[in-house]
Amino acid sequence: MAIDRWRPFGASLSRWEPFRDLTDIQQEMNRLFDDSFGRPAASTAERMWLPLCEMYETKDDLNVTFELPGLREKDVNVSITGDVLMVKGERKWEKELEEESYHRLERAYGKFERTVPLPLPVQADKVKATYRDGVLEIKLPKAEEVKSKHIKIDIL
């Protein structure tokens, strides 16, 4: 048996993996954000959560949609102040089972408050909100000064 003179007796080589530390950091950051921003921990049924939101613009309106499964319209409050839309509510824990009897508890319960800055001025007095099948749709008419206007070109 030949002894490798470049390696001290008993030393072992390990392969250097430069991205292993980055992966560990990413996993720790994911855990930190999961704990802080609304995914329920295994032992907690009540915590703050944020509903998913989509926003799109049409010619005359700004439309905002929120996913609120399991809530009734009376559990949701919509308000607008200046250029900020706010949606508040609460999904209540109404189960009779003990928390320890669950095998999985992934839905978030408790209060939520979602503020959405509006990218353009709207007519706050003409905002309409509808709620159907767990989806809240808010139609915000654009202010007249931001609506595009067709300008006729005169021939000279």
Summary of the structure (lengths in Angstrom):
residues: 156
radius of gyration: 26.8
end to end distance: 100.7
largest distance: 100.7
contacts: 301
relative contact order: 0.19
helix: 19%
strand: 32%
